[in-house]
Amino acid sequence: MSDIEEKQRQLETTMRLAPVIPVVVIEDARSAVPMARALVAGGIPAIEVTLRTPAALEAIRAIAAEVEGAVVGVGTVLSREDLHAAERAGARFAVSPGVSPGLLAAAEDCALPLLPGAATASELMALLERGYRHLKFFPAVPAGGAKLLAAWAGPLPQLRFCPTGGISLASAPDFLALKNVLCVGGSWLTPADKLAAGDWAGIEALAREAAALR
């Protein structure tokens, strides 16, 4: 098995852990561990912490070290530096909103499996040529939603997706019903008000709702 095939196998395993991968924006790294424990308790083990705040890498480091059962990943990966910093912090997978030649080259030299973002058929074909079969469809709702994903299943049946962007608890089933969707990404599981208030029971309840989607 080649390196890219092994990384794709790891990604598939992660994507199949639960119907939803929460997309988390953490302002205070001290909230990372109790938040992740609440998500895992609710049946959501794969967690994407986005590199949108200064606290992100510290949060990833803490979750990786302290939360049993969590599979912590990094989101909003834009560069080689992002990828390697996340690997050093203990991330288990990486997610990007799109792709660039530099990022794809960096992913080949990094142990972290990359879930690259794509929104057009041309991008899908280019990634497939490089051995990527598991992709993030982003931004899912603005780019065409479940109807576009269903259309891609005909000419590109070998691809599997995690659609992210504009998806809610109510709309997630439309995506999860598609044969080429393994999971969805969503920010509704860890809303800013519950993170700020330390409402871990509330986050666990949202996780349980999400875990029951399939």
MDTraj code that builds the backbone (N, CA, C; nanometers):
import mdtraj as md
import numpy as np

residues = "MET SER ASP ILE GLU GLU LYS GLN ARG GLN LEU GLU THR THR MET ARG LEU ALA PRO VAL ILE PRO VAL VAL VAL ILE GLU ASP ALA ARG SER ALA VAL PRO MET ALA ARG ALA LEU VAL ALA GLY GLY ILE PRO ALA ILE GLU VAL THR LEU ARG THR PRO ALA ALA LEU GLU ALA ILE ARG ALA ILE ALA ALA GLU VAL GLU GLY ALA VAL VAL GLY VAL GLY THR VAL LEU SER ARG GLU ASP LEU HIS ALA ALA GLU ARG ALA GLY ALA ARG PHE ALA VAL SER PRO GLY VAL SER PRO GLY LEU LEU ALA ALA ALA GLU ASP CYS ALA LEU PRO LEU LEU PRO GLY ALA ALA THR ALA SER GLU LEU MET ALA LEU LEU GLU ARG GLY TYR ARG HIS LEU LYS PHE PHE PRO ALA VAL PRO ALA GLY GLY ALA LYS LEU LEU ALA ALA TRP ALA GLY PRO LEU PRO GLN LEU ARG PHE CYS PRO THR GLY GLY ILE SER LEU ALA SER ALA PRO ASP PHE LEU ALA LEU LYS ASN VAL LEU CYS VAL GLY GLY SER TRP LEU THR PRO ALA ASP LYS LEU ALA ALA GLY ASP TRP ALA GLY ILE GLU ALA LEU ALA ARG GLU ALA ALA ALA LEU ARG".split()
xyz = np.array([
    [0.0842, -0.1192, 0.0000],
    [0.0000, 0.0000, 0.0000],
    [0.0879, 0.1246, 0.0000],
    [0.0587, 0.2189, -0.0904],
    [0.1366, 0.3412, -0.0987],
    [0.1043, 0.4331, 0.0181],
    [0.1875, 0.5356, 0.0342],
    [0.1679, 0.6308, 0.1432],
    [0.0336, 0.7012, 0.1298],
    [-0.0015, 0.7465, 0.0109],
    [-0.1284, 0.8167, -0.0070],
    [-0.2451, 0.7225, 0.0175],
    [-0.2328, 0.5975, -0.0230],
    [-0.3406, 0.5009, 0.0007],
    [-0.3603, 0.4768, 0.1498],
    [-0.2511, 0.4686, 0.2242],
    [-0.2613, 0.4490, 0.3688],
    [-0.3262, 0.5703, 0.4352],
    [-0.2877, 0.6891, 0.3940],
    [-0.3488, 0.8101, 0.4507],
    [-0.4972, 0.8179, 0.4161],
    [-0.5334, 0.7777, 0.2948],
    [-0.6737, 0.7768, 0.2565],
    [-0.7524, 0.6741, 0.3387],
    [-0.6900, 0.5622, 0.3683],
    [-0.7554, 0.4617, 0.4536],
    [-0.7798, 0.5187, 0.5932],
    [-0.6808, 0.5898, 0.6458],
    [-0.6966, 0.6518, 0.7774],
    [-0.8090, 0.7555, 0.7769],
    [-0.8157, 0.8342, 0.6696],
    [-0.9221, 0.9339, 0.6591],
    [-1.0597, 0.8681, 0.6545],
    [-1.0723, 0.7617, 0.5788],
    [-1.2015, 0.6938, 0.5718],
    [-1.2441, 0.6449, 0.7092],
    [-1.1500, 0.5889, 0.7842],
    [-1.1812, 0.5424, 0.9193],
    [-1.2312, 0.6574, 1.0055],
    [-1.1642, 0.7714, 0.9985],
    [-1.2050, 0.8884, 1.0763],
    [-1.3422, 0.9382, 1.0327],
    [-1.3657, 0.9432, 0.9033],
    [-1.4929, 0.9951, 0.8512],
    [-1.6103, 0.9045, 0.8860],
    [-1.5837, 0.7788, 0.9122],
    [-1.6907, 0.6842, 0.9448],
    [-1.7171, 0.6739, 1.0958],
    [-1.6434, 0.7480, 1.1765],
    [-1.6611, 0.7375, 1.3216],
    [-1.7978, 0.7863, 1.3672],
    [-1.8512, 0.8880, 1.3007],
    [-1.9806, 0.9458, 1.3384],
    [-2.0364, 1.0213, 1.2180],
    [-2.1661, 1.0516, 1.2179],
    [-2.2236, 1.1227, 1.1037],
    [-2.1740, 1.2657, 1.0886],
    [-2.1247, 1.3241, 1.1973],
    [-2.0846, 1.4648, 1.1947],
    [-1.9451, 1.4824, 1.2535],
    [-1.8632, 1.5629, 1.1861],
    [-1.7380, 1.6109, 1.2432],
    [-1.7606, 1.7573, 1.2810],
    [-1.7578, 1.7899, 1.4107],
    [-1.7784, 1.9292, 1.4489],
    [-1.6622, 2.0171, 1.4041],
    [-1.6958, 2.1333, 1.3526],
    [-1.5970, 2.2320, 1.3106],
    [-1.5923, 2.3375, 1.4213],
    [-1.4815, 2.3388, 1.4953],
    [-1.4749, 2.4139, 1.6205],
    [-1.3837, 2.5359, 1.6082],
    [-1.4335, 2.6491, 1.6546],
    [-1.3533, 2.7702, 1.6672],
    [-1.3350, 2.7973, 1.8153],
    [-1.2133, 2.7826, 1.8645],
    [-1.1855, 2.7958, 2.0079],
    [-1.1141, 2.9270, 2.0357],
    [-1.1743, 3.0078, 2.1210],
    [-1.1141, 3.1347, 2.1607],
    [-1.0259, 3.1191, 2.2842],
    [-1.0615, 3.0245, 2.3713],
    [-0.9906, 3.0026, 2.4974],
    [-0.9494, 2.8565, 2.5053],
    [-0.8199, 2.8304, 2.5022],
    [-0.7712, 2.6917, 2.5016],
    [-0.8130, 2.6142, 2.6255],
    [-0.8456, 2.6849, 2.7336],
    [-0.8871, 2.6155, 2.8565],
    [-1.0207, 2.5435, 2.8388],
    [-1.0972, 2.5822, 2.7384],
    [-1.2260, 2.5163, 2.7141],
    [-1.2126, 2.3919, 2.6282],
    [-1.0947, 2.3680, 2.5736],
    [-1.0786, 2.2594, 2.4756],
    [-1.1058, 2.1227, 2.5341],
    [-1.0475, 2.0928, 2.6489],
    [-1.0605, 1.9583, 2.7058],
    [-1.2035, 1.9284, 2.7492],
    [-1.2685, 2.0139, 2.8293],
    [-1.4073, 1.9813, 2.8649],
    [-1.5009, 1.9777, 2.7446],
    [-1.4771, 2.0633, 2.6456],
    [-1.5580, 2.0592, 2.5238],
    [-1.5426, 1.9253, 2.4532],
    [-1.4178, 1.8818, 2.4354],
    [-1.3928, 1.7561, 2.3650],
    [-1.4494, 1.6376, 2.4425],
    [-1.4391, 1.6404, 2.5743],
    [-1.4977, 1.5317, 2.6541],
    [-1.6493, 1.5269, 2.6376],
    [-1.7118, 1.6434, 2.6276],
    [-1.8566, 1.6473, 2.6077],
    [-1.8942, 1.5899, 2.4713],
    [-1.8172, 1.6242, 2.3685],
    [-1.8446, 1.5713, 2.2354],
    [-1.8276, 1.4195, 2.2314],
    [-1.7190, 1.3693, 2.2891],
    [-1.6946, 1.2248, 2.2905],
    [-1.8054, 1.1535, 2.3685],
    [-1.8450, 1.2100, 2.4817],
    [-1.9523, 1.1500, 2.5617],
    [-2.0830, 1.1449, 2.4842],
    [-2.1030, 1.2407, 2.3958],
    [-2.2236, 1.2436, 2.3140],
    [-2.2164, 1.1580, 2.1891],
    [-2.1033, 1.0924, 2.1667],
    [-2.0913, 1.0020, 2.0524],
    [-2.0245, 1.0622, 1.9309],
    [-1.9541, 1.1744, 1.9498],
    [-1.8852, 1.2421, 1.8398],
    [-1.7350, 1.2467, 1.8708],
    [-1.6566, 1.1487, 1.8251],
    [-1.5148, 1.1429, 1.8618],
    [-1.4204, 1.2226, 1.7729],
    [-1.4525, 1.2387, 1.6448],
    [-1.3641, 1.3136, 1.5539],
    [-1.3980, 1.4618, 1.5637],
    [-1.2971, 1.5442, 1.5925],
    [-1.3184, 1.6862, 1.6198],
    [-1.2193, 1.7676, 1.5376],
    [-1.2704, 1.8612, 1.4586],
    [-1.1852, 1.9491, 1.3791],
    [-1.1730, 2.0848, 1.4484],
    [-1.0536, 2.1169, 1.4952],
    [-1.0276, 2.2466, 1.5563],
    [-0.9649, 2.3358, 1.4500],
    [-1.0307, 2.4442, 1.4166],
    [-0.9839, 2.5287, 1.3067],
    [-0.8736, 2.6238, 1.3509],
    [-0.7839, 2.6520, 1.2593],
    [-0.6732, 2.7446, 1.2866],
    [-0.7183, 2.8889, 1.2624],
    [-0.8281, 2.9260, 1.3247],
    [-0.8819, 3.0607, 1.3067],
    [-0.8555, 3.1502, 1.4271],
    [-0.7996, 3.0934, 1.5324],
    [-0.7707, 3.1717, 1.6525],
    [-0.6312, 3.1369, 1.7034],
    [-0.5702, 3.2240, 1.7819],
    [-0.4382, 3.1954, 1.8392],
    [-0.4394, 3.0763, 1.9345],
    [-0.5567, 3.0398, 1.9857],
    [-0.5652, 2.9310, 2.0836],
    [-0.5707, 2.7926, 2.0197],
    [-0.5798, 2.7849, 1.8877],
    [-0.6103, 2.6582, 1.8220],
    [-0.5057, 2.5494, 1.8473],
    [-0.3791, 2.5807, 1.8265],
    [-0.2763, 2.4771, 1.8414],
    [-0.2652, 2.4298, 1.9856],
    [-0.2771, 2.5208, 2.0797],
    [-0.2745, 2.4806, 2.2207],
    [-0.3943, 2.3914, 2.2527],
    [-0.5099, 2.4231, 2.1946],
    [-0.6294, 2.3413, 2.2157],
    [-0.6103, 2.2008, 2.1593],
    [-0.5539, 2.1912, 2.0391],
    [-0.5275, 2.0604, 1.9792],
    [-0.4325, 1.9796, 2.0663],
    [-0.3295, 2.0458, 2.1137],
    [-0.2310, 1.9789, 2.1988],
    [-0.2963, 1.9223, 2.3248],
    [-0.3839, 2.0001, 2.3856],
    [-0.4493, 1.9573, 2.5085],
    [-0.5458, 1.8416, 2.4837],
    [-0.6244, 1.8506, 2.3776],
    [-0.7195, 1.7430, 2.3467],
    [-0.6453, 1.6131, 2.3165],
    [-0.5394, 1.6237, 2.2374],
    [-0.4619, 1.5038, 2.2017],
    [-0.4026, 1.4370, 2.3249],
    [-0.3624, 1.5159, 2.4224],
    [-0.2951, 1.4617, 2.5406],
    [-0.3912, 1.4138, 2.6484],
    [-0.5099, 1.4740, 2.6555],
    [-0.5924, 1.4535, 2.7744],
    [-0.7297, 1.3911, 2.7518],
    [-0.7774, 1.3839, 2.6291],
    [-0.9148, 1.3377, 2.6074],
    [-0.9161, 1.1988, 2.5440],
    [-0.9438, 1.1009, 2.6267],
    [-0.9501, 0.9633, 2.5786],
    [-1.0667, 0.9471, 2.4810],
    [-1.0394, 0.8829, 2.3700],
    [-1.1437, 0.8569, 2.2714],
    [-1.1581, 0.9639, 2.1654],
    [-1.0920, 1.0774, 2.1848],
    [-1.1017, 1.1851, 2.0861],
    [-1.0029, 1.1628, 1.9729],
    [-1.0462, 1.1924, 1.8523],
    [-0.9590, 1.1929, 1.7346],
    [-0.9566, 1.3377, 1.6869],
    [-0.8566, 1.4110, 1.7311],
    [-0.8557, 1.5546, 1.7057],
    [-0.7837, 1.5857, 1.5754],
    [-0.8464, 1.6709, 1.4959],
    [-0.7869, 1.7139, 1.3713],
    [-0.7756, 1.8647, 1.3670],
    [-0.7141, 1.9136, 1.2613],
    [-0.6936, 2.0569, 1.2448],
    [-0.7631, 2.1029, 1.1167],
    [-0.8302, 2.2160, 1.1249],
    [-0.8976, 2.2706, 1.0085],
    [-0.8400, 2.4049, 0.9665],
    [-0.8861, 2.4544, 0.8523],
    [-0.8371, 2.5794, 0.7945],
    [-0.6861, 2.5750, 0.7731],
    [-0.6384, 2.4605, 0.7259],
    [-0.4960, 2.4444, 0.6938],
    [-0.4710, 2.5076, 0.5568],
    [-0.3804, 2.6049, 0.5529],
    [-0.3549, 2.6800, 0.4298],
    [-0.2128, 2.6652, 0.3765],
    [-0.1210, 2.6137, 0.4583],
    [0.0198, 2.6161, 0.4192],
    [0.0958, 2.4982, 0.4772],
    [0.2184, 2.4830, 0.4287],
    [0.3097, 2.3825, 0.4828],
    [0.3309, 2.4044, 0.6323],
    [0.3447, 2.5308, 0.6709],
    [0.3695, 2.5627, 0.8117],
    [0.2514, 2.5195, 0.8988],
    [0.1290, 2.5444, 0.8506],
    [0.0101, 2.5018, 0.9239],
    [0.0101, 2.3511, 0.9436],
    [0.0398, 2.2792, 0.8383],
    [0.0344, 2.1333, 0.8405],
    [0.1333, 2.0770, 0.9413],
    [0.2569, 2.1247, 0.9377],
    [0.3588, 2.0694, 1.0266],
    [0.3399, 2.1144, 1.1715],
    [0.2878, 2.2362, 1.1914],
    [0.2580, 2.2810, 1.3278],
    [0.1481, 2.1948, 1.3897],
    [0.0481, 2.1609, 1.3106],
    [-0.0603, 2.0764, 1.3601],
    [-0.0111, 1.9359, 1.3917],
    [0.0770, 1.8844, 1.3072],
    [0.1330, 1.7514, 1.3328],
    [0.2097, 1.7511, 1.4646],
    [0.2893, 1.8545, 1.4874],
    [0.3659, 1.8631, 1.6121],
    [0.2744, 1.8764, 1.7340],
    [0.1584, 1.9373, 1.7140],
    [0.0646, 1.9561, 1.8253],
    [-0.0128, 1.8289, 1.8590],
    [-0.0064, 1.7282, 1.7719],
    [-0.0737, 1.6022, 1.8001],
    [-0.2002, 1.5776, 1.7203],
    [-0.2259, 1.6591, 1.6191],
    [-0.3438, 1.6370, 1.5348],
    [-0.3332, 1.5029, 1.4633],
    [-0.4489, 1.4423, 1.4367],
    [-0.4534, 1.3119, 1.3699],
    [-0.4948, 1.3222, 1.2237],
    [-0.5529, 1.4345, 1.1852],
    [-0.5894, 1.4579, 1.0456],
    [-0.5946, 1.6082, 1.0226],
    [-0.5903, 1.6473, 0.8955],
    [-0.5907, 1.7888, 0.8597],
    [-0.6964, 1.8132, 0.7525],
    [-0.7572, 1.9315, 0.7576],
    [-0.8631, 1.9673, 0.6641],
    [-0.8323, 2.1055, 0.6067],
    [-0.8462, 2.1192, 0.4755],
    [-0.8216, 2.2488, 0.4116],
    [-0.9470, 2.2945, 0.3375],
    [-0.9685, 2.4264, 0.3268],
    [-1.0860, 2.4757, 0.2547],
    [-1.0752, 2.4584, 0.1039],
    [-0.9534, 2.4484, 0.0546],
    [-0.9258, 2.4278, -0.0872],
    [-0.7881, 2.3655, -0.0996],
    [-0.7280, 2.3763, -0.2166],
    [-0.5948, 2.3195, -0.2359],
    [-0.5068, 2.4171, -0.3128],
    [-0.3773, 2.3985, -0.2950],
    [-0.2767, 2.4710, -0.3728],
    [-0.1638, 2.3735, -0.4005],
    [-0.0834, 2.3983, -0.5033],
    [0.0292, 2.3081, -0.5296],
    [0.1224, 2.2942, -0.4091],
    [0.1467, 2.4055, -0.3390],
    [0.2352, 2.3997, -0.2234],
    [0.1802, 2.3153, -0.1112],
    [0.0503, 2.3266, -0.0855],
    [-0.0103, 2.2483, 0.0226],
    [-0.0101, 2.0995, -0.0113],
    [-0.0388, 2.0651, -0.1361],
    [-0.0384, 1.9239, -0.1750],
    [0.1022, 1.8654, -0.1678],
    [0.2014, 1.9443, -0.2049],
    [0.3395, 1.8965, -0.1930],
    [0.3765, 1.8762, -0.0476],
    [0.3338, 1.9681, 0.0395],
    [0.3623, 1.9552, 0.1822],
    [0.2950, 1.8317, 0.2403],
    [0.1735, 1.8021, 0.1950],
    [0.1003, 1.6861, 0.2464],
    [0.1716, 1.5560, 0.2136],
    [0.2434, 1.5531, 0.1020],
    [0.3177, 1.4322, 0.0652],
    [0.4344, 1.4077, 0.1592],
    [0.4853, 1.5147, 0.2215],
    [0.5998, 1.5029, 0.3120],
    [0.5596, 1.4979, 0.4585],
    [0.4299, 1.4944, 0.4853],
    [0.3788, 1.5011, 0.6222],
    [0.3026, 1.3732, 0.6542],
    [0.3122, 1.3287, 0.7769],
    [0.2428, 1.2056, 0.8159],
    [0.0927, 1.2259, 0.8313],
    [0.0490, 1.3508, 0.8457],
    [-0.0938, 1.3769, 0.8658],
    [-0.1738, 1.3509, 0.7389],
    [-0.2817, 1.2736, 0.7447],
    [-0.3702, 1.2620, 0.6291],
    [-0.4410, 1.3948, 0.6054],
    [-0.4474, 1.4377, 0.4807],
    [-0.5117, 1.5634, 0.4444],
    [-0.6457, 1.5368, 0.3769],
    [-0.7494, 1.6043, 0.4279],
    [-0.8806, 1.6045, 0.3645],
    [-0.8923, 1.7378, 0.2913],
    [-0.8640, 1.7391, 0.1611],
    [-0.8592, 1.8667, 0.0886],
    [-0.9974, 1.9126, 0.0455],
    [-1.0161, 2.0441, 0.0434],
    [-1.1428, 2.1001, 0.0008],
    [-1.1506, 2.1163, -0.1495],
    [-1.2715, 2.0987, -0.2036],
    [-1.2949, 2.1157, -0.3468],
    [-1.4400, 2.1531, -0.3684],
    [-1.4656, 2.2271, -0.4768],
    [-1.6023, 2.2716, -0.5039],
    [-1.6414, 2.2618, -0.6508],
    [-1.5504, 2.2100, -0.7361],
    [-1.5818, 2.1968, -0.8787],
    [-1.5374, 2.0595, -0.9285],
    [-1.5951, 2.0180, -1.0407],
    [-1.5586, 1.8894, -1.0993],
    [-1.4117, 1.8867, -1.1403],
    [-1.3601, 1.9993, -1.1877],
    [-1.2193, 2.0046, -1.2279],
    [-1.1275, 1.9828, -1.1081],
    [-1.1622, 2.0429, -0.9941],
    [-1.0824, 2.0224, -0.8727],
    [-1.0890, 1.8760, -0.8287],
    [-1.2059, 1.8168, -0.8374],
    [-1.2197, 1.6757, -0.8001],
    [-1.1316, 1.5880, -0.8876],
    [-1.1321, 1.6127, -1.0170],
    [-1.0524, 1.5321, -1.1087],
    [-0.9034, 1.5488, -1.0830],
    [-0.8599, 1.6714, -1.0545],
    [-0.7184, 1.6963, -1.0272],
    [-0.6746, 1.6241, -0.9004],
    [-0.7600, 1.6251, -0.7977],
    [-0.7259, 1.5562, -0.6732],
    [-0.7286, 1.4049, -0.6907],
    [-0.8234, 1.3558, -0.7697],
    [-0.8302, 1.2122, -0.7960],
    [-0.7033, 1.1644, -0.8661],
    [-0.6501, 1.2458, -0.9587],
    [-0.5256, 1.2111, -1.0271],
    [-0.4102, 1.1930, -0.9288],
    [-0.4145, 1.2665, -0.8185],
    [-0.3081, 1.2596, -0.7184],
    [-0.3340, 1.1544, -0.6118],
    [-0.4429, 1.0784, -0.6259],
    [-0.4695, 0.9692, -0.5338],
    [-0.5670, 1.0008, -0.4228],
    [-0.6270, 1.1200, -0.4256],
    [-0.7231, 1.1571, -0.3215],
    [-0.8624, 1.1073, -0.3599],
    [-0.9206, 1.0279, -0.2717],
    [-1.0567, 0.9778, -0.2927],
    [-1.1536, 1.0277, -0.1860],
    [-1.1003, 1.0872, -0.0796],
    [-1.1823, 1.1398, 0.0286],
    [-1.1591, 1.2911, 0.0363],
    [-1.2678, 1.3661, 0.0161],
    [-1.2557, 1.5096, -0.0016],
    [-1.3571, 1.5838, 0.0855],
    [-1.3243, 1.7084, 0.1148],
    [-1.4187, 1.8004, 0.1772],
    [-1.4870, 1.8794, 0.0652],
    [-1.6189, 1.8804, 0.0627],
    [-1.6941, 1.9632, -0.0311],
    [-1.7268, 2.0941, 0.0398],
    [-1.6636, 2.2022, -0.0052],
    [-1.6753, 2.3303, 0.0643],
    [-1.6737, 2.4453, -0.0349],
    [-1.7569, 2.5472, -0.0108],
    [-1.8646, 2.5571, 0.0894],
    [-1.9890, 2.4847, 0.0395],
    [-2.0347, 2.3858, 0.1099],
    [-2.1312, 2.2902, 0.0576],
    [-2.2620, 2.3543, 0.0112],
    [-2.3258, 2.4287, 0.0974],
    [-2.4566, 2.4836, 0.0612],
    [-2.4451, 2.5924, -0.0461],
    [-2.3581, 2.6920, -0.0312],
    [-2.3466, 2.7931, -0.1371],
    [-2.3008, 2.7355, -0.2714],
    [-2.2208, 2.6282, -0.2687],
    [-2.1650, 2.5748, -0.3935],
    [-2.2613, 2.4858, -0.4708],
    [-2.3714, 2.4467, -0.4105],
    [-2.4659, 2.3626, -0.4846],
    [-2.5340, 2.2561, -0.4022],
    [-2.4876, 2.2363, -0.2777],
    [-2.5566, 2.1480, -0.1851],
    [-2.5631, 2.0026, -0.2252],
    [-2.6643, 1.9347, -0.1707],
    [-2.6789, 1.7910, -0.1923],
    [-2.7050, 1.7571, -0.3388],
    [-2.7697, 1.8462, -0.4120],
    [-2.7981, 1.8182, -0.5530],
    [-2.6694, 1.8084, -0.6350],
    [-2.5729, 1.8950, -0.6051],
    [-2.4462, 1.8880, -0.6780],
    [-2.3695, 1.7615, -0.6419],
    [-2.3672, 1.7260, -0.5147],
    [-2.3005, 1.6021, -0.4750],
    [-2.3639, 1.4803, -0.5417],
    [-2.4944, 1.4786, -0.5480],
    [-2.5635, 1.3669, -0.6135],
    [-2.5270, 1.3601, -0.7614],
    [-2.5118, 1.4756, -0.8245],
    [-2.4751, 1.4779, -0.9664],
    [-2.3343, 1.4244, -0.9889],
    [-2.2440, 1.4521, -0.8966],
    [-2.1062, 1.4042, -0.9109],
    [-2.0954, 1.2528, -0.8943],
    [-2.1897, 1.1911, -0.8256],
    [-2.1804, 1.0472, -0.7981],
    [-2.1789, 0.9646, -0.9263],
    [-2.2418, 1.0159, -1.0337],
    [-2.2432, 0.9414, -1.1592],
    [-2.1071, 0.9343, -1.2264],
    [-2.0469, 1.0477, -1.2633],
    [-1.9189, 1.0432, -1.3339],
    [-1.7981, 1.0174, -1.2434],
    [-1.8132, 1.0396, -1.1130],
    [-1.6998, 1.0250, -1.0199],
    [-1.7405, 0.9359, -0.9015],
    [-1.7749, 0.8103, -0.9287],
    [-1.8292, 0.7238, -0.8225],
    [-1.7263, 0.6821, -0.7185],
    [-1.5971, 0.6996, -0.7494],
    [-1.4940, 0.6551, -0.6559],
    [-1.4669, 0.7546, -0.5431],
    [-1.5268, 0.8728, -0.5490],
    [-1.5007, 0.9762, -0.4493],
    [-1.6017, 0.9711, -0.3349],
    [-1.5527, 1.0039, -0.2147],
    [-1.6371, 1.0128, -0.0963],
    [-1.6129, 1.1481, -0.0307],
    [-1.7203, 1.2050, 0.0273],
    [-1.7145, 1.3436, 0.0708],
    [-1.7538, 1.3645, 0.2164],
    [-1.6992, 1.4745, 0.2707],
    [-1.7473, 1.5350, 0.3938],
    [-1.7908, 1.6775, 0.3572],
    [-1.9172, 1.6986, 0.3202],
    [-1.9625, 1.8334, 0.2888],
    [-1.9657, 1.9207, 0.4136],
    [-1.9180, 2.0435, 0.4008],
    [-1.9088, 2.1368, 0.5131],
    [-1.9387, 2.2775, 0.4615],
    [-2.0106, 2.3538, 0.5423],
    [-2.0377, 2.4920, 0.5050],
    [-2.1856, 2.5177, 0.4869],
    [-2.2496, 2.5739, 0.5905],
    [-2.3917, 2.6045, 0.5826],
    [-2.4837, 2.4903, 0.6191],
    [-2.4290, 2.3792, 0.6693],
    [-2.5103, 2.2621, 0.7031],
    [-2.5568, 2.2722, 0.8483],
    [-2.6799, 2.2308, 0.8724],
    [-2.7393, 2.2345, 1.0057],
    [-2.7908, 2.0958, 1.0434],
    [-2.8387, 2.0847, 1.1668],
    [-2.8998, 1.9593, 1.2104],
    [-3.0166, 1.9222, 1.1191],
    [-3.0921, 2.0218, 1.0754],
    [-3.2094, 1.9958, 0.9915],
    [-3.1724, 1.9529, 0.8503],
    [-3.0650, 2.0111, 0.7948],
    [-3.0295, 1.9803, 0.6558],
    [-2.9304, 1.8653, 0.6424],
    [-2.8634, 1.8277, 0.7504],
    [-2.7627, 1.7211, 0.7435],
    [-2.8166, 1.5912, 0.6848],
    [-2.9395, 1.5475, 0.7192],
    [-2.9884, 1.4211, 0.6626],
    [-2.9954, 1.4191, 0.5102],
    [-3.0190, 1.5353, 0.4483],
    [-3.0221, 1.5402, 0.3016],
    [-2.8873, 1.5003, 0.2426],
    [-2.7802, 1.5401, 0.3087],
    [-2.6458, 1.5053, 0.2633],
    [-2.6108, 1.3616, 0.3000],
    [-2.6428, 1.3216, 0.4224],
    [-2.6050, 1.1882, 0.4702],
    [-2.6775, 1.0774, 0.3961],
    [-2.7885, 1.1109, 0.3300],
    [-2.8616, 1.0101, 0.2533],
    [-2.7914, 0.9747, 0.1222],
    [-2.6940, 1.0545, 0.0804],
    [-2.6256, 1.0311, -0.0459],
    [-2.5201, 0.9221, -0.0308],
    [-2.5056, 0.8401, -0.1344],
    [-2.4130, 0.7274, -0.1255],
    [-2.2675, 0.7712, -0.1265],
    [-2.2389, 0.8930, -0.1746],
    [-2.0994, 0.9382, -0.1775],
    [-2.0646, 1.0297, -0.0610],
    [-2.1488, 1.0342, 0.0407],
    [-2.1221, 1.1144, 0.1612],
    [-2.1015, 1.0220, 0.2806],
    [-1.9869, 1.0356, 0.3465],
    [-1.9578, 0.9544, 0.4651],
    [-1.9943, 1.0260, 0.5940],
    [-1.9852, 1.1586, 0.5935],
    [-2.0164, 1.2383, 0.7116],
    [-2.0328, 1.3823, 0.6654],
    [-2.0768, 1.4685, 0.7544],
    [-2.0819, 1.6115, 0.7251],
    [-2.0022, 1.6859, 0.8316],
    [-1.9600, 1.8072, 0.7970],
    [-1.8957, 1.8934, 0.8940],
    [-1.9923, 2.0023, 0.9351],
    [-1.9917, 2.0363, 1.0653],
    [-2.0862, 2.1376, 1.1101],
    [-2.0380, 2.2113, 1.2327],
    [-2.0709, 2.3393, 1.2384],
    [-2.0304, 2.4213, 1.3525],
    [-2.1389, 2.4314, 1.4587],
    [-2.2565, 2.3724, 1.4319],
    [-2.3678, 2.3914, 1.5255],
    [-2.3492, 2.3130, 1.6560],
    [-2.2569, 2.2170, 1.6604],
    [-2.2389, 2.1374, 1.7818],
    [-2.1667, 2.2139, 1.8933],
    [-2.0878, 2.3130, 1.8545],
    [-2.0099, 2.3876, 1.9545],
    [-2.0316, 2.5376, 1.9345],
    [-2.1538, 2.5865, 1.9560],
    [-2.1819, 2.7288, 1.9356],
    [-2.1027, 2.8153, 2.0327],
    [-2.0706, 2.9357, 1.9874],
    [-1.9859, 3.0246, 2.0667],
    [-2.0444, 3.0544, 2.2032],
    [-2.1774, 3.0663, 2.2131],
    [-2.2361, 3.1003, 2.3432],
    [-2.2201, 2.9872, 2.4434],
    [-2.2322, 2.8629, 2.3973],
    [-2.2154, 2.7496, 2.4896],
    [-2.0685, 2.7326, 2.5291],
    [-1.9764, 2.7564, 2.4371],
    [-1.8345, 2.7501, 2.4712],
    [-1.7999, 2.8576, 2.5737],
    [-1.8491, 2.9779, 2.5520],
    [-1.8180, 3.0875, 2.6435],
    [-1.8767, 3.0639, 2.7816],
    [-1.9945, 3.0014, 2.7864],
    [-2.0616, 2.9775, 2.9143],
    [-2.0145, 2.8499, 2.9833],
    [-1.9344, 2.7695, 2.9136],
    [-1.8932, 2.6415, 2.9713],
    [-2.0093, 2.5446, 2.9841],
    [-2.1028, 2.5512, 2.8897],
    [-2.2212, 2.4652, 2.8936],
    [-2.1885, 2.3306, 2.8300],
    [-2.1145, 2.2498, 2.9036],
    [-2.0696, 2.1217, 2.8489],
    [-2.1853, 2.0238, 2.8352],
    [-2.2823, 2.0296, 2.9263],
    [-2.3997, 1.9427, 2.9149],
    [-2.4782, 1.9772, 2.7891],
    [-2.4862, 2.1054, 2.7574],
    [-2.5553, 2.1467, 2.6358],
    [-2.4850, 2.0981, 2.5107],
    [-2.3520, 2.1041, 2.5108],
    [-2.2747, 2.0555, 2.3970],
    [-2.2871, 1.9035, 2.3841],
    [-2.2876, 1.8331, 2.4975],
    [-2.3066, 1.6881, 2.4915],
    [-2.4434, 1.6537, 2.4327],
    [-2.5457, 1.7311, 2.4685],
    [-2.6798, 1.7063, 2.4152],
    [-2.6833, 1.7298, 2.2638],
    [-2.6159, 1.8347, 2.2162],
    [-2.6088, 1.8602, 2.0724],
    [-2.5329, 1.7470, 2.0018],
    [-2.4292, 1.6953, 2.0664],
    [-2.3532, 1.5843, 2.0093],
    [-2.4401, 1.4593, 1.9981],
    [-2.5210, 1.4336, 2.0986],
    [-2.6088, 1.3151, 2.0953],
    [-2.7099, 1.3253, 1.9800],
    [-2.7629, 1.4452, 1.9596],
    [-2.8550, 1.4663, 1.8462],
    [-2.7845, 1.4373, 1.7141],
    [-2.6617, 1.4867, 1.7028],
    [-2.5854, 1.4679, 1.5789],
    [-2.5485, 1.3212, 1.5581],
    [-2.5089, 1.2537, 1.6647],
    [-2.4691, 1.1126, 1.6541],
    [-2.5857, 1.0252, 1.6126],
    [-2.7086, 1.0687, 1.6424],
    [-2.8280, 0.9897, 1.6102],
    [-2.8755, 1.0119, 1.4671],
    [-2.8075, 1.0958, 1.3900],
    [-2.8525, 1.1249, 1.2542],
    [-2.8462, 1.0043, 1.1629],
    [-2.7576, 0.9087, 1.1938],
    [-2.7508, 0.7893, 1.1084],
    [-2.7472, 0.6661, 1.1965],
])
top = md.Topology()
chain = top.add_chain()
for i, resn in enumerate(residues, 1):
    res = top.add_residue(resn, chain, resSeq=i)
    for name in ("N", "CA", "C"):
        top.add_atom(name, md.element.get_by_symbol(name[0]), res)
traj = md.Trajectory(xyz[None], top)
